Amino acid sequence: MSTFAKRERLLLADLLEAAGPDAATLCEGWLTRDLAAHVVVRERRPDAAGGILIKQLAPRLERVMAEFAAKPYEELIQLIRTGPPRFSPFQLKQVDEMSNTVEFYVHTEDVRRAQSDWTPRELDTVFQDALWSRLERSARLMGRSAPTGLVLRRPDGQTAVAHRGTPVVTVTGEPSELLLFSYGRQNAAHVELEGDKDAVAKLHEAKQLGI
């Protein structure tokens, strides 16, 4: 269990288990049961998971998600803990790290930050750097539909342009918080926004961020 993805996987499973099947999450319309089903379907049902990105496949994804959400909650948690099937590409360490580190981190915070008594996690520099590396590569994808120009900036001054345009809003925070902002969790991210007042308000409420 030496990789970030595996660590975040186990943490997510533990949080989902502790929260129970009917707790709120930051994913609009999803309870913890729905989030758990999403994680399992994404790894175990590639025939349906394409609906996450391809609108034409969305109805099939919804049907399969509903089938998994109807399973015993404990079974879903165990499937998350044990990981993908034997011959899944997610079994490859490099694929797992690239595909799941951010996925599991974001969904972990979806569970944590939806609870009224949540407290910030202390993330080490190595993990923050790993998250920043992934954010740099995905920033333009995440921000492609932003209603304003969007620049993401670490406290040390490193920046990534997520969307070109004017007026420009600069969002400053730790990589972990910038990721949450970029994935559409603006209200839960601990960041500072600088720019035109109306543009800042528009970006903060934008539904287009993320996938």
Buried (B, 14 or more C-beta within 10 A) or exposed (E): EEBBBBBBBBBBBBBBBEBEBEBBBBBEEBBBBBBBBBBBBBBBBEEBBBBEEEEEBBEBBEEBBEEBBEBEBEEBBEBBBEBBEEEBEBEEEEBBBEBBBBBBBBBBBBBBBBBEEEEEEEBEEEBBEBBBEBBBEBBBEBBBEBBBBBBBBBEEEEEBBBBEEEBBBBBBBBBBBBBBBBBBBBEBBEBEBEBBEEBBEBBBEBEEBBE
